[in-house]
Amino acid sequence: MTERKDDRELTNRKFYKAKQEAAFSEAALRQTPQNQHPAYRLAFQDTDFLLREELRPIRFQLELLKPEMLLEEAGVGSTLVFYGSARIPAPDQADALVAAAETDEERAVAERLAAKSRYYEEARKLAKIASECAPVQQGKRQFVVCSGGGPSIMEAANRGAAEAGSESIGLNIVLPHEQAPNRYISPYLSFNFHYFALRKMHFLIRARAVAVFPGGYGTLDEMMELLTLIQTGKMKPIPILLFGKEYWDRIINFGALADEGVINREDLNLFRWCETAEEAWGHITGFYDLECNLTD
């Protein structure tokens, strides 16, 4: 092997990088039964091996590590997370949703969803405000908008950030019925997950505030886990902003939980009610003692 000048440098690595070794393996001149068999593949290039059930702990690590590394490299210091339904229409789609209903029951449901389209606008507006006003601290961007990557409230959040000229994050997940990432997510901050648990960890690792809009099982799951983490002291308090008191009071009797003694009365203070983006941003800036700097 020909010796190169930099081979004698003390600071140079003496082992080839994995990518180089993989290239050496692929450049084998002679194909044989041995080097063509799957057993011969380098382990980190063997997809069938990596997808074996025994490798689940390794996949957990990879799914935790990849977004963490890329968000760190992107200079994301903290996030403003948006939870909410994937079914609430944008205002310009609300009438079409109602018109498409074929039965009285479908029409009643469509009308209720259409009435919630105002929350699409509030999510969009809050994301825009945060993207325009959020500070940069220690060289990292704070309150970077982060959504679940899908349509409706999630799309509204990424859209508001894009309209402010800012990047935003989408944490999508593989579902039996495909959920494509919405077009407003910054492509290099668009992530895809297999495990719900790892996705939920990434929602909260950098979260410094969470806006929760009307939603279904998924929104309830994410919101209740967040409340539980703070209630039990596993996570320090952050602003939790619940949009749509009328909706939430209809589906969850928070006061009854305290009346029944299954939570403390003080636990009702873990979240704040909101109806507008300005109100929510005011709670966030008040919590962190930041300048509001809202502009028309």
BELMOUR-V476559 format. One record per backbone hydrogen bond with DSSP energy under -1.0 kcal/mol. CO is the residue of the C=O (numbers start at 1). NH is the residue of the N-H. E is the energy in kcal/mol with one decimal. If there is no record, write none. Layout:
co=CO nh=NH e=E
co=CO nh=NH e=E
This chain:
co=4 nh=7 e=-1.3
co=5 nh=8 e=-1.4
co=6 nh=9 e=-1.4
co=17 nh=21 e=-2.4
co=18 nh=22 e=-2.5
co=19 nh=23 e=-1.7
co=20 nh=24 e=-2.1
co=21 nh=25 e=-2.2
co=22 nh=26 e=-2.2
co=23 nh=27 e=-1.3
co=25 nh=28 e=-1.2
co=32 nh=36 e=-1.3
co=37 nh=40 e=-2.2
co=38 nh=41 e=-1.4
co=42 nh=45 e=-1.9
co=43 nh=46 e=-1.1
co=45 nh=47 e=-1.1
co=46 nh=50 e=-2.4
co=47 nh=51 e=-1.8
co=49 nh=52 e=-1.6
co=52 nh=55 e=-1.5
co=53 nh=56 e=-1.7
co=55 nh=59 e=-2.1
co=56 nh=60 e=-2.5
co=57 nh=61 e=-1.9
co=58 nh=62 e=-2.4
co=59 nh=63 e=-2.6
co=60 nh=64 e=-1.8
co=61 nh=65 e=-2.8
co=62 nh=66 e=-2.7
co=64 nh=68 e=-1.1
co=65 nh=69 e=-2.7
co=66 nh=70 e=-2.2
co=67 nh=71 e=-2.8
co=68 nh=72 e=-1.9
co=69 nh=73 e=-2.5
co=70 nh=74 e=-1.5
co=71 nh=76 e=-2.2
co=72 nh=75 e=-1.4
co=75 nh=141 e=-2.6
co=78 nh=144 e=-2.5
co=79 nh=208 e=-2.8
co=80 nh=146 e=-2.3
co=81 nh=211 e=-3.2
co=83 nh=213 e=-2.5
co=85 nh=153 e=-1.6
co=90 nh=93 e=-2.4
co=93 nh=97 e=-1.7
co=94 nh=98 e=-1.8
co=95 nh=99 e=-2.6
co=96 nh=100 e=-1.6
co=98 nh=101 e=-1.3
co=103 nh=107 e=-2.5
co=104 nh=108 e=-2.3
co=105 nh=109 e=-2.2
co=106 nh=110 e=-2.7
co=107 nh=111 e=-2.4
co=108 nh=112 e=-1.7
co=109 nh=113 e=-2.4
co=110 nh=114 e=-2.8
co=111 nh=115 e=-2.0
co=114 nh=117 e=-1.7
co=116 nh=119 e=-2.2
co=117 nh=121 e=-1.3
co=118 nh=122 e=-1.9
co=119 nh=123 e=-2.5
co=120 nh=124 e=-2.3
co=121 nh=125 e=-2.5
co=122 nh=126 e=-2.7
co=123 nh=127 e=-2.3
co=124 nh=128 e=-1.8
co=125 nh=129 e=-2.6
co=126 nh=130 e=-2.7
co=127 nh=131 e=-2.2
co=128 nh=132 e=-1.9
co=129 nh=133 e=-2.4
co=130 nh=134 e=-2.3
co=135 nh=142 e=-2.0
co=137 nh=140 e=-2.1
co=140 nh=137 e=-2.3
co=141 nh=77 e=-2.6
co=141 nh=78 e=-1.5
co=144 nh=80 e=-1.9
co=145 nh=169 e=-3.0
co=146 nh=82 e=-2.3
co=147 nh=171 e=-2.5
co=149 nh=182 e=-2.5
co=151 nh=154 e=-1.4
co=152 nh=156 e=-2.8
co=153 nh=157 e=-1.9
co=154 nh=158 e=-2.0
co=155 nh=159 e=-2.8
co=156 nh=160 e=-2.4
co=157 nh=161 e=-1.8
co=158 nh=162 e=-2.2
co=159 nh=163 e=-2.4
co=160 nh=164 e=-1.0
co=161 nh=166 e=-2.6
co=162 nh=165 e=-1.6
co=168 nh=186 e=-1.5
co=169 nh=147 e=-2.2
co=170 nh=191 e=-2.9
co=172 nh=193 e=-1.3
co=182 nh=185 e=-1.3
co=186 nh=189 e=-2.6
co=187 nh=190 e=-1.4
co=189 nh=170 e=-2.2
co=191 nh=172 e=-2.6
co=193 nh=174 e=-2.8
co=195 nh=199 e=-1.9
co=196 nh=200 e=-2.7
co=197 nh=201 e=-1.7
co=198 nh=202 e=-2.0
co=199 nh=203 e=-1.6
co=200 nh=204 e=-1.2
co=201 nh=205 e=-2.1
co=206 nh=79 e=-2.5
co=209 nh=81 e=-2.4
co=210 nh=241 e=-2.9
co=211 nh=83 e=-2.8
co=212 nh=243 e=-3.0
co=214 nh=85 e=-2.4
co=216 nh=220 e=-2.8
co=217 nh=221 e=-2.8
co=218 nh=222 e=-2.4
co=219 nh=223 e=-2.8
co=220 nh=224 e=-2.9
co=221 nh=225 e=-2.0
co=222 nh=226 e=-1.9
co=223 nh=227 e=-2.7
co=224 nh=228 e=-2.4
co=225 nh=229 e=-2.5
co=226 nh=230 e=-1.9
co=227 nh=231 e=-2.9
co=228 nh=232 e=-2.5
co=229 nh=234 e=-1.6
co=229 nh=235 e=-1.7
co=239 nh=210 e=-2.5
co=240 nh=272 e=-2.9
co=241 nh=212 e=-3.3
co=242 nh=274 e=-2.7
co=244 nh=248 e=-2.4
co=245 nh=249 e=-3.1
co=246 nh=250 e=-1.1
co=247 nh=251 e=-1.5
co=248 nh=252 e=-2.8
co=252 nh=254 e=-1.2
co=253 nh=257 e=-1.2
co=254 nh=258 e=-1.3
co=255 nh=259 e=-2.7
co=256 nh=260 e=-2.6
co=257 nh=262 e=-1.6
co=257 nh=263 e=-1.1
co=258 nh=261 e=-1.1
co=264 nh=267 e=-1.3
co=265 nh=268 e=-1.5
co=266 nh=269 e=-2.1
co=267 nh=270 e=-1.4
co=272 nh=242 e=-2.8
co=274 nh=244 e=-1.6
co=276 nh=280 e=-1.9
co=277 nh=281 e=-2.8
co=278 nh=282 e=-2.1
co=279 nh=283 e=-1.7
co=280 nh=284 e=-2.0
co=281 nh=285 e=-2.8
co=282 nh=286 e=-2.1
co=283 nh=287 e=-2.3
co=284 nh=288 e=-1.9
co=285 nh=290 e=-2.6
